[in-house]
Amino acid sequence: MKFIFLITLLFPLSALAGSFTVPPEMPEASRKRFERFESFQIKGVCGDNDMDRLATRGVNTVRGYTIESAEVMRKKLDHAQRLGMKMIVSEWMPNHGKNLTEQGGTWNFDYNKSADKMVRDLIGKVEAIGDHPAILMWGLGNEVHLDEPYLRVVNRMSQEIHKRFPLHLTSLTMINAKPEAIAAVLKFAPDIDVLGIQSYSRGAVRGSIKNTEKHWGRPFYMSEFNANGPWNFQKTAWDVPLDEPVTNKVNDLKDCYAAIDASPLCLGSTVFLWGHFAVNDRPSYFSLLLDPNPQGESGPPSFDHLLITPQADAMTEHFTGTPIKGNRAPLLSKVEFENGAKSRLAAPGETMKLTLAAEDSNEDTIDFVTWILKSKVRKTKTVSEPVTHPPGKTTVINAPEVPGDYLVMVYAIDNKGGGSASVLPFKVETPKNSIDEIAEP
């Protein structure tokens, strides 16, 4: 506990915003691990693909979620090194106890029984990958419940990594930064170097940074963040989240970056997600890229055809410190049903009018593309083919014939590689008096 207390006191909160200084009083092993951050801030994304394009957008770090074969990981690390980038190489780890399957079922895992094998397996991967200069740190799990058995295994993993590679940093991630969660890490996994904090919205990011500075007192980074999440959105009468305007999401993201840069203990960030990510039916939450024709997958195999969003442009301008040169993504500025409604009820097959508008700083012609999605499913499920609506014309769509919860997904596309997205929820109900009953004489 002496070591933990000492480190807590060593990092002055008066350091310059966005900078990090390793104090001379820090133990030698830790000093050397953190010296790189005196001239390096993590300007990163979650997702370790498409590195060539990321390098042109000011990104210097990519964070993965699972360790693939040593051969695959070394190729990725070599690629990152050629681009002047770093990688956070992360091992996927389950929760202690109940875990969910992709199909909605559950399975159980016991760290007490599996600890030795897990440590051996992880260290085997670490040794096979080796001491690569593009490795920024090792991530040990993603949002794993911070139970004591998990944390004890993580502590052993961290110790074994440090024995083999004394200059390598180790990390784990947690949702937000609750004091009791930080206390558990300090107690059961004190060998961990860096906390990764995962928070969504400017308020959550600011609160997490404040808690981490106070209760951790060591270096950390925002391992996942983005604008406000659907759990904070207003909802329809039938309990489906409304969407926020794209402008709000862009401004939220900018405010998150400002808070990150203002913390002297924060090593930087990896924004979630560089890719097309359909959570709770909609890619409009956290996707920095959009698939122009999503058909049920959370991320297509190729990044070549994905559309750049205004959020990606905001990230780029923050990392590079200069305005975007060339094409900027269009900003979807209005998505409404009749009379400005953000949701509505519909009869089976009813024709619904949409009001759509977009802003484009390049003055490009914008097309609007609409789909109808089935709501409340684990993955995006389209129930209609995409329809392109040229600007300046009334946009109409027909509700499905089958009653249920649906979403209208809308893209604004500039046909030069940019797009933005939003959704409108609606519910199809059969009118109560739709069946005429003929009375018997």
C-alpha positions in Angstrom: 0.0 0.0 0.0 3.0 2.4 0.4 3.6 2.2 -3.3 0.0 3.1 -4.1 -0.1 6.0 -1.7 3.2 7.4 -3.0 2.0 7.3 -6.6 -1.2 9.0 -5.6 0.8 12.0 -4.4 3.2 12.3 -7.2 1.1 13.8 -10.1 0.5 17.5 -9.7 -2.9 18.6 -10.8 -1.4 22.0 -11.8 0.3 20.5 -14.9 -0.4 22.2 -18.3 -3.6 21.1 -20.0 -3.0 18.2 -22.4 0.6 17.7 -21.1 2.1 15.0 -18.9 5.3 15.2 -16.8 6.9 12.2 -15.1 8.0 13.5 -11.6 11.6 12.6 -10.6 10.3 11.1 -7.3 8.5 8.3 -9.2 9.9 4.8 -8.8 12.4 4.1 -11.6 10.4 1.2 -13.2 7.2 3.4 -13.5 9.2 6.4 -14.6 10.6 4.7 -17.6 7.2 3.3 -18.6 5.6 6.7 -18.6 8.4 8.8 -20.1 7.0 8.4 -23.6 3.9 10.5 -22.6 6.0 13.6 -22.0 6.0 14.0 -25.7 3.1 11.9 -26.7 -0.7 12.2 -26.2 -3.0 9.4 -27.2 -5.1 10.6 -30.1 -6.9 7.5 -30.8 -9.9 5.5 -31.9 -11.4 2.2 -30.9 -10.9 -0.3 -33.8 -7.6 -1.3 -35.2 -8.5 -1.4 -38.9 -8.2 1.2 -41.7 -5.0 2.6 -40.2 -3.8 4.3 -43.5 -6.8 6.6 -43.5 -6.6 7.1 -39.8 -3.0 8.3 -40.1 -4.2 11.1 -42.5 -6.7 12.2 -39.9 -4.3 12.9 -37.0 -4.8 9.5 -35.3 -1.7 8.2 -33.6 -3.2 5.2 -31.6 -5.6 2.4 -32.3 -7.2 0.3 -29.6 -8.1 -3.4 -30.3 -10.5 -5.6 -28.4 -9.0 -9.1 -28.8 -5.6 -10.6 -29.4 -5.6 -12.5 -32.6 -2.8 -14.9 -33.7 0.8 -13.6 -33.1 1.3 -13.5 -36.8 -1.7 -11.3 -37.4 -0.9 -9.0 -34.5 2.7 -8.6 -35.6 1.5 -7.6 -39.1 -0.8 -5.0 -37.6 2.0 -3.7 -35.3 4.4 -3.5 -38.2 1.8 -1.6 -40.2 1.2 0.8 -37.3 5.0 1.3 -36.9 5.4 2.2 -40.6 2.7 4.8 -40.2 4.2 6.2 -37.0 1.2 4.9 -34.9 0.9 2.9 -31.7 -1.5 0.1 -30.7 -3.2 -0.8 -27.5 -3.2 -4.6 -27.7 -6.1 -5.9 -25.7 -7.1 -9.4 -24.6 -10.9 -10.1 -24.4 -11.9 -11.5 -21.0 -15.3 -12.7 -19.6 -17.1 -11.7 -16.5 -16.7 -13.7 -13.4 -20.1 -15.5 -13.2 -22.8 -14.8 -15.7 -22.1 -13.8 -19.3 -24.4 -13.0 -22.1 -24.3 -14.7 -25.5 -25.0 -12.8 -28.8 -28.3 -14.7 -29.0 -29.4 -13.4 -25.6 -28.7 -16.5 -23.6 -26.2 -16.8 -20.7 -23.1 -18.9 -19.7 -21.0 -18.9 -16.6 -17.3 -18.5 -16.0 -15.2 -19.1 -12.9 -11.9 -17.2 -12.5 -11.0 -19.1 -9.4 -10.9 -22.3 -11.4 -9.4 -20.9 -14.6 -6.8 -18.4 -13.2 -3.6 -20.4 -13.8 -4.6 -21.3 -17.4 -5.7 -17.8 -18.2 -2.4 -16.3 -17.0 -0.4 -19.0 -19.0 -2.4 -18.4 -22.1 -2.1 -14.6 -22.0 1.6 -14.7 -21.3 2.0 -17.2 -24.2 0.4 -14.6 -26.5 2.5 -11.7 -25.1 5.8 -13.7 -25.5 4.8 -14.7 -29.1 4.1 -11.1 -30.1 7.2 -9.9 -28.4 8.7 -6.5 -27.5 7.3 -4.6 -30.5 8.0 -0.8 -30.6 4.4 -0.1 -31.7 2.9 -1.5 -28.5 1.7 1.4 -26.4 0.1 -0.8 -23.7 -1.6 -4.1 -23.0 -5.3 -4.0 -22.2 -6.6 -6.8 -19.9 -10.3 -7.1 -20.7 -13.0 -4.7 -21.7 -15.7 -3.5 -19.2 -15.3 -6.7 -17.2 -17.2 -6.7 -13.9 -14.6 -5.7 -11.3 -15.1 -8.7 -9.1 -12.1 -9.8 -6.9 -11.4 -13.0 -8.8 -11.0 -11.1 -12.1 -8.9 -8.4 -10.6 -6.5 -10.9 -8.9 -6.0 -12.6 -12.2 -5.4 -9.3 -13.9 -2.9 -8.4 -11.3 -1.0 -11.6 -11.9 -1.1 -11.0 -15.7 0.3 -7.5 -15.2 3.1 -8.7 -12.9 4.1 -11.4 -15.5 4.1 -8.9 -18.3 6.3 -6.5 -16.3 8.7 -9.4 -15.5 9.3 -10.0 -19.2 8.9 -6.5 -20.5 9.6 -4.0 -17.7 8.8 -1.0 -20.0 5.4 -2.3 -21.1 2.3 -0.6 -19.6 -0.7 -2.6 -18.5 -4.3 -1.4 -18.3 -7.9 -2.4 -17.7 -11.2 -0.6 -18.4 -14.2 0.3 -16.3 -17.6 1.9 -17.0 -17.4 5.5 -15.7 -15.2 5.9 -12.6 -17.1 5.0 -9.5 -15.0 5.5 -6.3 -15.8 1.9 -5.1 -14.7 0.5 -8.5 -11.4 2.4 -8.4 -10.9 1.2 -4.8 -11.3 -2.4 -5.9 -8.6 -2.0 -8.5 -6.2 -0.4 -6.0 -6.9 -3.2 -3.6 -6.8 -6.3 -5.8 -4.9 -5.2 -8.9 -2.3 -2.6 -7.7 0.2 -3.6 -10.4 -2.0 -2.1 -13.1 -0.3 1.0 -14.6 -3.2 2.7 -16.4 -7.0 2.9 -15.9 -9.1 3.0 -19.1 -12.4 4.9 -18.4 -15.5 4.4 -20.6 -18.1 7.2 -20.4 -20.6 8.7 -22.9 -21.7 12.4 -23.0 -19.9 15.5 -21.8 -21.3 15.3 -18.3 -20.3 11.6 -17.8 -16.8 12.3 -19.2 -16.3 15.3 -16.9 -17.6 13.4 -13.9 -15.4 10.4 -14.6 -12.3 12.5 -15.0 -13.0 14.2 -11.7 -13.5 10.9 -9.9 -10.4 9.3 -11.5 -8.1 12.2 -10.6 -9.4 12.2 -7.0 -9.6 8.5 -6.2 -7.0 7.0 -8.6 -4.4 9.8 -8.7 -2.4 8.0 -11.4 -2.3 8.2 -15.2 -5.5 7.1 -17.1 -7.0 7.5 -20.5 -10.6 7.6 -21.9 -10.6 4.2 -23.4 -14.2 4.7 -24.8 -16.2 7.8 -25.1 -18.6 9.6 -27.4 -21.6 11.8 -27.4 -24.7 11.1 -25.3 -25.9 7.5 -25.3 -29.5 6.2 -25.9 -29.9 5.4 -22.2 -30.1 9.1 -21.6 -32.4 10.0 -24.5 -36.0 11.0 -24.2 -38.3 8.1 -25.1 -41.5 7.6 -26.9 -44.7 6.6 -25.2 -43.9 3.0 -26.1 -40.4 3.2 -24.5 -38.2 3.6 -27.6 -35.4 6.2 -27.4 -35.6 9.2 -29.6 -32.5 10.4 -31.4 -30.6 13.6 -30.8 -29.7 16.0 -33.6 -26.4 15.4 -35.3 -25.3 18.9 -34.3 -25.8 18.0 -30.6 -23.6 14.9 -31.1 -20.8 16.9 -32.7 -20.8 19.5 -30.0 -20.9 16.9 -27.3 -17.9 15.2 -28.8 -16.0 18.5 -29.0 -16.8 19.2 -25.3 -15.5 15.7 -24.4 -12.2 16.4 -26.1 -11.9 19.7 -24.2 -12.4 18.0 -20.9 -9.8 15.3 -21.8 -7.2 17.8 -22.8 -7.8 19.8 -19.5 -6.8 16.9 -17.3 -3.1 16.6 -16.4 -3.5 13.0 -15.5 -5.3 12.0 -18.7 -3.0 10.4 -21.3 -5.5 11.0 -24.1 -8.4 9.0 -25.5 -9.7 6.4 -28.0 -13.1 7.5 -29.3 -15.7 4.8 -29.9 -16.0 3.7 -32.8 -14.0 3.9 -36.0 -16.5 1.8 -38.0 -20.2 1.3 -38.6 -21.7 0.1 -35.3 -25.4 -0.7 -35.1 -26.4 -0.8 -31.4 -30.1 -1.0 -30.5 -30.9 -1.0 -34.2 -29.3 2.3 -35.1 -25.8 3.2 -36.4 -26.5 6.9 -35.6 -25.4 6.6 -32.0 -21.6 6.1 -32.0 -20.5 5.3 -35.6 -17.8 7.6 -36.9 -18.3 5.8 -40.3 -21.5 4.8 -42.0 -22.2 1.8 -44.3 -24.2 3.3 -47.2 -26.3 0.2 -47.4 -26.4 -1.6 -44.0 -28.1 -5.0 -44.1 -27.9 -6.3 -40.5 -24.2 -6.3 -39.8 -22.5 -4.3 -37.0 -19.4 -3.8 -39.2 -18.7 -4.7 -42.8 -15.5 -6.5 -43.8 -14.1 -3.7 -45.8 -13.7 0.0 -44.8 -13.2 1.2 -48.4 -16.8 2.2 -49.0 -17.7 3.6 -45.6 -18.9 7.2 -45.3 -17.1 9.8 -43.2 -19.4 11.5 -40.7 -19.4 15.0 -39.1 -18.3 13.4 -35.9 -15.2 12.0 -37.7 -14.5 15.4 -39.1 -14.7 16.9 -35.6 -12.2 14.3 -34.4 -9.9 15.1 -37.2 -9.9 18.8 -36.7 -9.3 18.3 -33.0 -6.3 16.0 -33.5 -4.7 18.0 -36.4 -5.6 21.4 -35.0 -6.5 22.6 -38.5 -9.8 22.8 -40.4 -10.7 20.0 -42.8 -9.3 20.6 -46.3 -11.4 19.2 -49.1 -14.7 17.5 -48.6 -16.5 17.8 -45.3 -19.4 15.4 -44.4 -22.9 16.9 -44.7 -24.8 17.7 -41.5 -28.3 16.2 -41.3 -30.0 19.2 -39.7 -33.7 18.2 -39.8 -35.5 14.9 -39.5 -39.2 15.1 -38.7 -42.6 13.6 -39.3 -45.5 15.8 -40.1 -45.9 18.9 -37.9 -42.4 18.6 -36.5 -43.1 15.3 -34.7 -40.1 13.2 -33.6 -42.2 10.0 -33.4 -45.7 8.9 -34.3 -48.3 6.1 -34.5 -49.3 4.7 -37.9 -51.9 2.4 -39.4 -50.7 -0.6 -41.4 -49.5 0.6 -44.8 -50.2 4.3 -44.0 -48.3 6.9 -46.0 -46.1 9.1 -43.8 -44.5 12.4 -44.8 -41.0 13.3 -43.7 -39.3 16.7 -43.6 -35.6 16.3 -44.2 -32.8 19.0 -44.5 -29.1 19.0 -44.5 -26.2 21.5 -44.4 -23.1 21.1 -46.5 -20.2 23.5 -46.3 -19.0 22.4 -49.7 -22.4 23.2 -51.2 -22.7 19.7 -52.6 -26.0 18.3 -53.7 -27.4 16.1 -50.9 -29.4 13.0 -51.4 -31.5 11.5 -48.6 -31.7 7.8 -48.3 -34.3 6.1 -46.1 -34.8 2.6 -44.7 -37.4 1.1 -42.3 -35.9 -1.0 -39.5 -37.5 -3.3 -37.1 -37.0 -1.8 -33.6 -36.1 -3.6 -30.4 -33.9 -6.2 -31.9 -30.2 -7.0 -31.0 -28.9 -6.2 -34.5 -30.1 -4.0 -37.2 -32.9 -5.7 -39.2 -34.1 -3.9 -42.3 -37.6 -4.5 -43.4 -37.5 -2.3 -46.6 -34.9 -1.6 -49.3 -33.2 1.7 -49.2 -34.9 4.5 -51.1 -33.1 7.6 -52.4 -35.0 10.9 -52.3 -33.5 13.8 -54.3 -33.5 17.2 -52.5 -36.3 19.6 -52.9 -39.1 17.0 -53.2 -41.6 15.8 -50.6 -40.4 12.6 -48.9 -42.9 10.0 -48.2 -42.6 6.4 -47.0 -45.2 3.7 -46.3 -45.6 2.1 -42.9 -45.3 -1.8 -42.9 -48.5 -3.8 -42.9 -47.4 -5.8 -39.9 -48.1 -4.1 -36.5 -45.0 -3.5 -34.3 -42.2 -1.0 -33.4 -40.2 0.4 -36.2 -37.6 3.1 -37.0 -37.1 5.2 -40.1 -33.4 5.5 -40.6 -32.3 8.5 -42.7 -28.9 9.2 -44.3 -27.8 12.5 -45.8 -25.2 11.6 -48.4 -23.1 14.0 -50.5 -21.9 11.4 -53.0 -18.3 12.4 -52.3 -17.7 10.0 -49.4 -19.5 11.9 -46.6 -22.8 11.2 -44.8 -24.7 11.6 -41.5 -27.5 9.7 -40.0 -30.5 9.9 -37.7 -33.6 7.9 -36.9 -37.3 8.5 -36.2 -39.3 5.9 -34.2 -42.9 5.0 -35.1 -45.3 2.3 -34.1 -47.7 0.5 -36.4 -51.1 -0.3 -34.7 -54.2 -1.9 -36.2 -57.1 0.6 -35.7 -59.6 -0.7 -33.1 -62.5 -0.3 -35.4 -60.9 -1.8 -38.5 -63.0 -5.0 -38.4 -66.6 -4.5 -39.1 -68.8 -6.8 -37.2 -72.2 -7.8 -38.8 -74.9 -8.4 -36.2 -77.0 -11.4 -36.6 -80.7 -10.6 -37.2 
